[in-house]
């Protein structure tokens, strides 16, 4: 599963780097926006991380609109996409 996920991210990064979300689950779930590790990781992500109520959320263009998602939601969306399309 991990290898498949990496292949999907690699393909998507080439086509749409600012809207390709990766490592969000591992790095953001259960952390506060002000957490030093979250702050240190902000500069490494091509997508935006915003502060909503002290929690880090992911801001991307999705279906032609700017959307803000929780890390949990982006993880769920990624799993569903892999199930549907097998990348």
Phi, psi and omega per residue, in radians:
X1 nan -0.736 -3.129
X2 -1.095 -0.722 3.130
X3 -1.100 -0.742 3.101
X4 -1.071 -0.758 3.133
X5 -1.084 -0.746 3.125
X6 -1.115 -0.672 3.115
X7 -1.118 -0.718 3.136
X8 -1.115 -0.787 3.139
X9 -1.113 -0.739 -3.132
X10 -1.051 -0.776 3.127
X11 -1.124 -0.765 -3.095
X12 -1.214 -0.630 -3.141
X13 -1.065 -0.629 3.127
X14 -1.192 -0.693 -3.067
X15 -1.464 -0.595 -2.988
X16 -2.675 1.206 -3.004
X17 -1.077 -0.640 -3.083
X18 -1.253 -0.300 -3.123
X19 -2.020 0.242 3.077
X20 -1.689 1.924 -3.078
X21 -1.647 2.239 3.112
X22 -2.516 2.694 3.131
X23 1.061 0.157 -3.098
X24 -1.114 -0.750 -3.106
X25 -1.093 -0.843 -3.086
X26 -1.167 -0.645 -3.008
X27 -1.715 -0.354 -2.997
X28 -2.019 -0.529 -3.066
X29 -1.130 2.272 3.095
X30 1.419 0.146 -3.140
X31 -1.996 2.743 3.047
X32 -1.575 2.689 -3.139
X33 -1.031 -0.622 -3.101
X34 -1.413 -0.042 3.103
X35 -0.978 2.296 -3.120
X36 -0.985 -0.596 3.116
X37 -1.198 -0.693 3.094
X38 -1.116 -0.809 3.140
X39 -1.069 -0.681 3.120
X40 -1.177 -0.534 -3.113
X41 -1.454 -0.307 -3.074
X42 -0.946 -0.708 -3.073
X43 -1.282 -0.222 -3.105
X44 -1.632 -0.242 -3.120
X45 -1.575 2.389 3.055
X46 -1.370 -0.301 3.112
X47 -1.678 2.847 -3.088
X48 -1.515 2.445 2.991
X49 -1.989 2.212 -3.119
X50 -2.078 2.783 -3.136
X51 -1.698 2.040 3.044
X52 -2.214 1.865 3.134
X53 1.121 0.534 3.123
X54 1.483 -0.041 -3.136
X55 -1.903 2.521 3.091
X56 -1.337 2.308 3.067
X57 -2.278 2.759 -3.022
X58 -1.814 2.210 -3.122
X59 -1.914 2.120 -3.109
X60 -2.496 2.922 2.954
X61 -1.531 2.164 -3.105
X62 -2.375 2.066 -3.125
X63 0.935 0.759 3.059
X64 1.407 0.068 -3.136
X65 -2.238 2.646 3.030
X66 -1.381 2.199 -3.104
X67 -2.244 2.691 3.060
X68 -2.120 2.169 -3.091
X69 -2.133 2.651 2.987
X70 -1.317 2.743 3.066
X71 -1.020 -0.627 3.131
X72 -1.096 -0.714 -3.133
X73 -1.163 -0.739 3.139
X74 -1.140 -0.611 3.093
X75 -1.125 -0.771 3.115
X76 -1.102 -0.746 3.137
X77 -1.106 -0.708 3.141
X78 -1.125 -0.759 3.119
X79 -1.106 -0.734 3.117
X80 -1.113 -0.716 3.138
X81 -1.115 -0.723 3.131
X82 -1.132 -0.657 3.115
X83 -1.150 -0.734 -3.113
X84 -1.144 -0.942 -2.911
X85 -1.860 -0.253 -3.025
X86 0.913 0.559 3.122
X87 1.011 nan nan
